Amino acid sequence: MKSTVIASLLPLLASSAHATTPLSTCRDVHGDGQDNWVMWSCCQIPSDTDQDDPGREVWQRTKLNLGQCLRNDRGELVPEWGGDARETCKECTFQWDGGASAWLFGCWCDKKDGQWSWIHLDSFVENQEGMLSCFGMVDQHGTGYGGCD
């Protein structure tokens, strides 16, 4: 099973060689623990938001429900606002792709070849003023200062 997961990652590793990514200003990406579709991270807020110390880096904890951002297209995770992947994909997890300096999200979806479906989070998730977003939509209930030091 492990070799199957690794083999399914090889095309993704080879195709992604960009150094600057939409999530390059976020760190500590992880799942919720209770809900594998909820992504948590600490994202940098633009430095000009701190009026007292404009040069200081300000970070906040933020979350995003990836279930609203992905669709299951015959076993492949595809970015789409209001997607249905949550209904047909399970055992989701996050993984760091060191070669591409990017985060991956993978699930076991109803797929003929029995492989996991992986997608680069950078292809649809962004840091929008310190909040995780997909398709310009943020989870307003998922922010909070602290826990990012």
Summary of the structure (lengths in Angstrom):
residues: 149
radius of gyration: 15.9
end to end distance: 36.1
largest distance: 56.5
contacts: 445
relative contact order: 0.23
helix: 20%
strand: 42%
